[in-house]
Amino acid sequence: MQQVALERGVPSSRHKVIDNLPLGASVLWCAGHPRPPPPPRGSTHVLASSSVALRGIDWHPTADGNVDVLNDTADYYRYFDATAHAEFLVECVEQAVEHDLPEEVRFLTAFDRFSSSVKDVIEMPDRKLALLRAFLAQGKGRLSLP
């Protein structure tokens, strides 16, 4: 990632941010898990091309949770063209920066406002405050009372 950042003119002071960018949700989305908007073109192809190569590897699990590779796999890694994988990763980074992070900031800002408003009225531990927010979200803003 740092090499790509350097090539794109990103200052070195920002590289740590790039290395620590939370991509989990973006990678799942880009891999085709349901969540609007539709996944980028080519993402299914990248994942499918990786699994084809993996089918040619003979292996078995070890007792310590690792794997033993039984055949010669050097040809799978030598001269490997990772262009499609790099493009996929760029799409995931764009998704994270342009959509996921702003969405997370909006949620956290709203939750902080909600927390402050509730705590102005009643003292409540953070754990119960989060539970109250979840109940209100589930009930579309209404609490059902027994």
Long-range contacts (C-beta under 8 A, 24 or more apart in sequence): 4-86, 4-90, 18-93, 21-93, 21-96, 21-97, 22-96, 22-100, 22-101, 23-92, 23-93, 23-96, 25-96, 25-100, 26-92, 26-93, 26-95, 26-96, 26-99, 26-100, 27-92, 29-92, 29-95, 30-88, 30-91, 30-92, 30-95, 40-88, 40-91, 42-84, 42-87, 42-88, 43-88, 43-91, 45-84, 46-84, 46-85, 46-87, 46-88, 49-84, 50-85
